[in-house]
Amino acid sequence: MRYLARNLGPQSRLRVNAISAGPIRTWATHDRRLLDMITQRGKVKAPLSRTVTQTGVGSTAAFLASPLASGITGPGDLP
């Protein structure tokens, strides 16, 4: 993401962002026990002490794609 933001941003005025949500419960999750174990571990390590939901990921994606996030792009601090 960093390289894309740095290389594409100045030339094309494209904004480059990524959402790294971690484990998320979906209908496609087959091993519920494994997901529950990963989710519990994530809750302990997450800054907000909770995991993200499908709605949370969708809301973040909608925000990043909207004009409200026009000043946000991936880090461009590479040499």
N, C-alpha and C positions, 0 to 999 in steps of 0.2 A: 504494500500500500504506500509505503513511504516513497519508494522509487517512482511509482506511477504518479503520485501527487506532485513530486518534485519535477519530473520530466514532462508530464502532460499539462499540468496546471498553467505555467507561464505562457506556453505556446498556444494552447487551444482554449484556455479559460475554463477547462473542465475541472470540476471538483471531484476528488476521489476520496471515498470514505468506505469503511467496512464496519460491520456489526459482528462482534465476537461474543455471542450470547452464552456459550457454554452449554451444559446439558439442558434440554428442554423437553417436556413431555408432549408427545404428539401421538396421533393414531398409529403412526408407523413404528413406534417403539415396541420392540418384540420382547425384550427381556426386562420386565418390570422390576424384578429384584435388583438387577444390575443398575438400572436407572435410578432406583430409590437410593441405593448405596452411593452412587456418584452425586446425586442431588443433595443428600445429607452432608457429604463431605464439602460440596460447594457452598452450602449455607454457612458452614463454619468459616470458610476462607473468604467469602464474598464481603466486600465493604459494607453492603446494606444488610448482611446476614439473611439473605433470601435469594432464591433463584428467580430467573426471569420467566415470564409467561409468553405464550404465543402472541397475545395482545400487546405486550410490552415491546417485543421485537417488531411487530407490525407498526406500532406507533412511532418507534424510533426510525424505521425505514421511511415512513410517510413524512416525518419531520425533515430528515436529511434530503429527501427528494423535493421538498417544498422551497419556495422562495424565503421562508423564514430562516433557513440554514445557508443562505447565500454566502456568508462569510466564513463557513466552516469547510475545511478540507484536511486531508491527512497531513502528517508532519512533513514539512519541507525544510528541515534543518540539516540536511546532509551537505557535506562539502561539495 
